[in-house]
């Protein structure tokens, strides 16, 4: 299953850089002495979502705030939390949360990568941050990493409360790109048919594995490494109900009406550079880019210390500029 994607991912060079999950005093600019975290909860279409709101320990006045979301199937303790902590160290409030059906959040069915549901959850997170007493409602931003770039871009395009958009290692496919990645139209049709079967909700796969070749992320770095993404908080599950909404999703569509200032951070070695290029060519939004070197892979953006630092510096400067 999904062999072409697996082959692409496994070609990416990966390195054993990790980020600790309890970062304090990391790369802080003057006046920021640390980061603290607050557990929060907020509703999304009747479901209670759980998140962590990171803030600089020293606060003077209202804070600009960022919603940070990660790659597909992930939870708030992975790359979303990494970047949220980094942005808090740079003076921003930053929210990482679990989407409906994932991690500590409620909702059924579980473990479905549904772009529509996740986009609605980001909208709910915007509403939540806008009501926080120490947040400046006029400075609400969004950072989408990998697959959630499409969801975050859609919210930025349509929600007036979100003022700027940043995308890191963006995965921005449309159905044609998905067919190219996932083995061609016939394979995609079979995956969609499987997700539409009457008992599809009962089929839960391991999301990432080094031994189970049915895993959608078979032998993928980061997700299968216990010192990186394979942490206790990670569900590491994948409902085959995912296939229809994921493979028919058009992350390119929001480019037509996105008008907010946008930053893209990536490299030639990200997993879907064609998607980033197509989105850039299609949008009329004011767009800035930071492209790192050829040796920086998709997975490096998730936790490689120097890459995360470079990306976080660029994102913070963009939001605060």
FIBATOR-599256 format. One line per 5 residues: number of its first residue (from 1); for each residue x, y, z of C-alpha. Coordinates in steps of 0.1 Angstrom, whole numbers, plus 5000, padded with zeros to 4 digits. Layout:
<pts>
NUM) X/Y/Z; ...
</pts>
This chain:
<pts>
1) 5000/5000/5000; 5012/5035/4991; 5046/5022/4978; 5055/5052/4957; 5051/5075/4987
6) 5071/5051/5008; 5099/5050/4983; 5099/5088/4981; 5100/5091/5019; 5127/5065/5023
11) 5149/5082/4998; 5150/5113/5020; 5182/5116/5040; 5175/5117/5077; 5198/5125/5106
16) 5196/5117/5143; 5189/5152/5156; 5162/5154/5182; 5144/5181/5202; 5136/5176/5239
21) 5099/5177/5248; 5105/5200/5278; 5124/5229/5263; 5131/5259/5285; 5153/5289/5277
26) 5159/5278/5241; 5175/5303/5217; 5157/5331/5236; 5160/5367/5224; 5168/5393/5251
31) 5139/5399/5275; 5125/5363/5272; 5137/5342/5300; 5118/5310/5293; 5086/5293/5282
36) 5057/5279/5302; 5029/5257/5291; 4992/5257/5300; 4968/5229/5292; 4936/5242/5275
41) 4904/5228/5261; 4879/5243/5236; 4850/5231/5215; 4848/5223/5178; 4814/5213/5164
46) 4804/5197/5198; 4838/5179/5203; 4862/5189/5231; 4897/5195/5218; 4927/5194/5241
51) 4957/5216/5235; 4988/5232/5251; 4992/5269/5250; 5028/5279/5252; 5038/5315/5263
56) 5069/5334/5271; 5075/5335/5309; 5079/5372/5308; 5048/5390/5294; 5044/5427/5289
61) 5010/5435/5274; 4990/5415/5250; 5006/5388/5230; 5005/5380/5193; 4993/5344/5190
66) 4999/5315/5166; 4981/5283/5160; 5006/5256/5151; 4996/5223/5134; 5016/5193/5123
71) 5019/5166/5098; 4992/5140/5091; 4983/5115/5118; 5004/5134/5144; 4996/5148/5178
76) 5004/5180/5196; 5035/5166/5213; 5053/5161/5180; 5064/5188/5155; 5035/5211/5164
81) 5046/5213/5200; 5082/5217/5190; 5075/5248/5169; 5050/5262/5193; 5076/5261/5221
86) 5101/5277/5198; 5078/5305/5189; 5069/5311/5225; 5106/5314/5232; 5106/5342/5207
91) 5078/5362/5223; 5046/5347/5209; 5018/5328/5224; 5015/5295/5205; 4988/5269/5206
96) 4994/5232/5196; 4963/5210/5199; 4950/5175/5190; 4925/5174/5162; 4891/5157/5164
101) 4896/5120/5168; 4933/5122/5177; 4954/5122/5208; 4937/5136/5239; 4908/5152/5220
106) 4874/5137/5218; 4855/5128/5186; 4845/5097/5166; 4855/5081/5144; 4891/5080/5155
111) 4923/5083/5135; 4908/5097/5103; 4928/5122/5084; 4898/5143/5072; 4908/5177/5058
116) 4874/5192/5063; 4872/5182/5100; 4907/5194/5106; 4901/5227/5089; 4870/5233/5110
121) 4891/5225/5141; 4916/5252/5132; 4887/5276/5128; 4876/5267/5163; 4912/5272/5176
126) 4911/5307/5161; 4879/5315/5179; 4894/5302/5212; 4926/5322/5209; 4906/5354/5200
131) 4888/5351/5234; 4920/5347/5255; 4925/5377/5278; 4962/5380/5272; 4961/5376/5234
136) 4960/5405/5209; 4930/5397/5186; 4945/5418/5159; 4976/5397/5157; 4964/5361/5152
141) 4985/5339/5129; 4987/5304/5116; 5016/5280/5111; 5010/5248/5092; 5036/5220/5089
146) 5035/5194/5062; 5000/5180/5055; 4983/5206/5077; 4996/5234/5055; 4966/5229/5033
151) 4942/5231/5062; 4959/5262/5076; 4960/5279/5042; 4923/5273/5038; 4916/5290/5072
156) 4939/5319/5064; 4921/5324/5031; 4886/5324/5046; 4888/5335/5082; 4893/5373/5087
161) 4906/5368/5122; 4938/5351/5109; 4961/5378/5097; 4992/5360/5084; 5001/5325/5073
166) 5033/5305/5075; 5039/5271/5060; 5069/5249/5069; 5078/5219/5046; 5044/5223/5030
171) 5026/5193/5015; 5000/5208/4992; 4985/5181/4969; 4954/5181/4947; 4937/5149/4935
176) 4960/5146/4904; 4991/5149/4925; 4977/5124/4950; 4972/5099/4922; 5008/5104/4911
181) 5021/5098/4946; 4999/5070/4956; 5004/5046/4927; 4982/5059/4899; 4944/5063/4894
186) 4936/5026/4897; 4954/5023/4931; 4937/5055/4943; 4903/5042/4932; 4909/5010/4951
191) 4919/5028/4983; 4888/5051/4980; 4866/5020/4975; 4881/5004/5006; 4874/5035/5026
196) 4837/5035/5014; 4831/4998/5023; 4805/4991/5050; 4830/4979/5076; 4857/5005/5068
201) 4854/5020/5102; 4866/4987/5118; 4899/4987/5098; 4926/5005/5118; 4962/5002/5106
206) 4994/5009/5123; 5003/5043/5108; 5041/5039/5109; 5061/5007/5111; 5095/4992/5103
211) 5081/4957/5100; 5044/4960/5089; 5043/4967/5052; 5006/4975/5054; 5015/5007/5073
216) 5009/5038/5052; 5043/5050/5065; 5063/5018/5062; 5099/5023/5072; 5095/5061/5072
221) 5120/5080/5093; 5109/5101/5123; 5076/5083/5128; 5093/5050/5134; 5121/5062/5156
226) 5116/5062/5194; 5140/5091/5199; 5122/5112/5174; 5085/5109/5165; 5075/5075/5179
231) 5067/5089/5213; 5042/5075/5238; 5017/5103/5231; 5016/5094/5193; 4985/5073/5185
236) 5003/5057/5155; 4970/5045/5141; 4954/5051/5108; 4918/5045/5099; 4912/5035/5063
241) 4883/5059/5063; 4911/5084/5057; 4916/5075/5020; 4886/5091/5004; 4888/5126/5021
246) 4926/5126/5018; 4930/5114/4982; 4902/5137/4969; 4914/5168/4988; 4925/5198/4969
251) 4949/5218/4990; 4956/5240/4960; 4921/5255/4959; 4927/5281/4986; 4954/5297/4966
256) 4927/5313/4944; 4914/5335/4973; 4943/5337/4997; 4952/5374/5002; 4970/5373/5036
261) 5008/5378/5038; 5023/5343/5035; 5057/5327/5042; 5069/5294/5029; 5098/5276/5044
266) 5111/5245/5027; 5139/5230/5006; 5144/5212/4973; 5143/5179/4993; 5108/5183/5009
271) 5084/5154/5001; 5062/5173/4976; 5081/5203/4962; 5058/5203/4932; 5028/5212/4954
276) 5046/5241/4970; 5057/5254/4935; 5022/5251/4921; 5007/5269/4951; 5032/5297/4948
281) 5025/5301/4911; 4987/5301/4916; 4983/5325/4946; 4982/5363/4943; 4989/5366/4980
286) 5021/5385/4990; 5045/5356/4994; 5079/5353/5009; 5101/5322/5007; 5130/5307/5027
291) 5144/5277/5009; 5171/5258/5028; 5198/5236/5013; 5195/5204/4993; 5205/5183/5023
296) 5175/5194/5044; 5148/5168/5041; 5111/5168/5050; 5118/5150/5083; 5146/5174/5092
301) 5120/5201/5094; 5103/5182/5122; 5131/5180/5147; 5166/5186/5134; 5178/5213/5158
306) 5195/5236/5134; 5167/5234/5108; 5140/5240/5134; 5159/5270/5147; 5163/5285/5112
311) 5127/5279/5104; 5114/5292/5137; 5136/5323/5134; 5121/5330/5100; 5085/5324/5111
316) 5088/5345/5142; 5104/5374/5123; 5077/5372/5097; 5049/5372/5122; 5064/5400/5143
321) 5075/5422/5114
</pts>
